[in-house]
């Protein structure tokens, strides 16, 4: 990140004080990042974010009172919403999926190494989705619950219509994303460069109006159901 830029302003939302303290220590230790506020529940988070106008919100999924999903949905309706990065222990995949569909840019596990959390905050601050291949695969698996025959047919038809405008290479990239592959693995599978993978992925975000890789993966899964 350019050293002349203002530090990325971060709000931490988690009902566990120790988690908030640990995240603050890690984030405030970086010259290009700064924690401007904390909140212990969804309602407080909305108030704090409206006051502080942060660049990134690290949002816990499950909290007493208003949960992170509900708070995220409201924050993302703001004219200039913050970039939301969800925090989870993976005992709440359904809520994480809902947040991603609502427009959150990604999620990280609470036991993720500090350096990777910092990288995730920086990446999300630039408006780029953050989803590890393993995490993507697990969330997609959690989303594939039983559906009625009519619901499956409706989802399949809608997904196929959305994917019909893709080039063959873009469709191959989308299928690789649905398989939980990261950019280097996709490049290896398709025998193209990582830069080309990123270009195809950018086209997928634009053509499919997707906010993150999970949304792309779910469309592919729905189309092939």
C-alpha positions in Angstrom: 0.0 0.0 0.0 1.2 3.5 -0.9 2.9 5.0 2.2 1.5 8.4 1.3 -2.1 7.2 1.6 -4.1 7.7 4.8 -4.3 4.5 6.9 -7.2 2.2 6.3 -9.8 2.9 8.9 -11.1 -0.3 10.6 -14.0 -1.0 12.9 -14.0 -4.3 14.8 -17.3 -5.9 15.7 -17.3 -8.9 18.0 -19.0 -9.8 21.3 -15.8 -11.3 22.7 -13.7 -8.6 24.3 -10.5 -10.8 24.0 -11.1 -11.2 20.3 -11.5 -7.5 19.8 -8.4 -6.8 21.9 -6.3 -9.3 19.9 -7.5 -7.9 16.6 -6.8 -4.3 17.7 -3.3 -5.2 18.7 -2.6 -6.9 15.4 -4.1 -4.2 13.2 -2.8 -1.1 15.1 0.7 -2.6 14.9 0.6 -1.8 11.1 1.4 1.7 9.9 -1.1 1.5 7.0 -4.0 0.3 9.2 -5.8 1.8 12.2 -8.7 0.7 14.4 -11.1 3.7 14.8 -13.7 2.0 16.9 -15.1 -1.3 18.4 -18.6 -2.7 18.9 -19.9 -5.7 20.7 -23.2 -6.2 18.9 -24.9 -5.4 15.6 -26.9 -2.4 16.7 -23.8 -0.7 18.2 -21.9 -1.6 15.1 -24.4 0.3 12.9 -24.2 3.4 15.1 -20.4 3.3 15.3 -20.0 2.8 11.5 -22.3 5.7 10.8 -20.3 7.9 13.1 -16.8 6.8 12.1 -17.3 6.1 8.3 -14.6 3.3 8.3 -13.1 1.8 5.2 -13.4 -1.8 6.5 -15.6 -3.5 9.1 -14.5 -6.8 10.6 -17.9 -8.2 11.5 -18.5 -11.2 13.7 -21.3 -13.5 12.4 -23.0 -14.6 15.6 -23.6 -12.0 18.4 -26.2 -11.5 21.1 -29.1 -9.3 20.0 -28.6 -8.2 16.4 -26.3 -10.6 14.6 -23.6 -9.7 12.1 -25.7 -10.7 9.0 -28.5 -8.3 9.9 -26.1 -5.5 10.6 -24.2 -6.2 7.4 -27.4 -6.0 5.3 -28.2 -2.7 6.8 -24.8 -1.2 6.4 -24.6 -2.3 2.8 -27.7 -0.1 2.0 -25.8 3.0 2.9 -25.0 5.4 -0.1 -21.3 4.8 0.6 -21.1 1.5 2.4 -18.0 0.2 4.1 -16.3 -3.0 2.9 -17.4 -5.8 5.2 -15.1 -8.7 6.1 -17.0 -11.4 8.1 -15.4 -13.2 11.0 -16.5 -16.8 11.7 -15.6 -20.0 13.4 -17.4 -22.0 10.7 -20.2 -23.1 13.1 -22.4 -20.6 11.2 -21.9 -21.3 7.5 -25.5 -20.4 6.7 -25.2 -16.9 8.1 -21.8 -16.4 6.3 -23.4 -17.4 3.1 -26.3 -15.0 3.6 -23.8 -12.2 4.3 -21.9 -12.9 1.1 -25.1 -12.9 -0.9 -25.9 -9.6 0.7 -22.7 -8.1 -0.6 -20.0 -8.7 2.1 -16.6 -8.9 0.4 -15.5 -12.1 2.1 -14.8 -13.8 5.4 -11.9 -15.0 7.5 -11.7 -17.6 10.3 -11.0 -16.3 13.7 -8.0 -18.6 14.0 -6.5 -17.3 10.8 -2.8 -16.4 11.3 -2.5 -12.6 12.0 -0.5 -11.9 8.9 -3.3 -13.3 6.7 -5.9 -11.3 8.5 -3.9 -8.2 7.8 -3.6 -9.2 4.2 -7.4 -9.7 4.1 -8.1 -6.3 5.5 -5.9 -4.6 3.0 -7.3 -6.6 0.1 -10.9 -5.8 1.1 -10.1 -2.2 1.6 -9.2 -2.0 -2.1 -12.6 -3.5 -2.9 -11.3 -7.0 -3.8 -13.1 -10.1 -2.5 -11.3 -12.3 0.0 -12.2 -16.0 0.1 -9.8 -18.8 0.6 -10.4 -21.9 -1.6 -11.1 -24.1 1.4 -13.5 -21.6 2.9 -15.3 -21.3 -0.4 -15.8 -25.0 -0.7 -17.1 -25.3 2.8 -19.6 -22.5 2.4 -20.9 -23.9 -0.9 -21.3 -27.3 0.7 -23.3 -25.7 3.5 -25.6 -24.1 0.9 -26.5 -27.2 -1.0 -29.3 -28.4 1.2 -32.4 -30.2 0.1 -34.7 -28.4 -2.3 -38.0 -29.2 -4.0 -37.9 -30.3 -7.6 -39.5 -27.0 -8.7 -37.1 -24.9 -6.7 -34.1 -26.8 -8.2 -35.5 -26.3 -11.8 -36.1 -22.6 -11.2 -32.6 -22.0 -9.8 -31.0 -24.1 -12.6 -32.8 -22.2 -15.4 -32.0 -18.8 -13.8 -28.3 -19.7 -13.3 -27.9 -21.1 -16.9 -29.4 -17.9 -18.3 -26.9 -15.8 -16.3 -24.0 -18.0 -17.4 -25.0 -18.0 -21.1 -23.3 -14.7 -21.8 -19.9 -15.9 -20.7 -17.1 -16.8 -23.1 -15.9 -20.4 -23.0 -12.7 -19.4 -21.1 -14.8 -17.4 -18.6 -17.0 -20.3 -18.0 -14.0 -22.6 -17.4 -12.7 -20.1 -14.9 -16.1 -20.0 -13.2 -16.2 -23.8 -12.9 -12.7 -23.8 -11.4 -13.8 -21.2 -8.9 -16.8 -23.5 -8.0 -14.3 -26.3 -7.4 -12.7 -24.1 -4.8 -9.5 -23.4 -6.7 -7.4 -20.4 -6.1 -5.9 -18.3 -8.9 -2.6 -20.2 -9.2 -4.5 -23.6 -9.3 -6.9 -22.2 -11.9 -3.9 -21.0 -14.0 -2.4 -24.4 -13.9 -5.6 -26.2 -14.8 -6.4 -23.9 -17.7 -2.7 -23.5 -18.8 -2.9 -19.7 -18.6 -1.2 -17.1 -16.5 -2.4 -15.9 -13.1 -2.8 -12.4 -14.6 -5.2 -13.9 -17.2 -7.1 -15.7 -14.5 -7.5 -12.4 -12.7 -8.7 -10.8 -15.9 -11.3 -13.5 -16.4 -12.4 -13.3 -12.8 -12.9 -9.6 -13.2 -15.1 -10.2 -16.2 -17.1 -12.7 -14.2 -17.7 -10.2 -11.5 -18.9 -7.6 -14.0 -21.0 -9.9 -16.2 -22.6 -11.8 -13.4 -23.0 -8.7 -11.1 -21.2 -10.8 -8.5 -19.6 -9.3 -5.4 -17.4 -12.3 -4.5 -16.3 -15.7 -5.6 -18.9 -17.6 -3.6 -21.7 -15.9 -5.7 -20.0 -17.1 -8.9 -19.5 -20.6 -7.5 -23.2 -20.9 -6.4 -24.3 -19.9 -9.9 -22.2 -22.6 -11.4 -23.5 -25.2 -8.9 -27.1 -24.1 -9.5 -26.6 -24.3 -13.3 -25.2 -27.9 -13.1 -27.7 -29.1 -10.5 
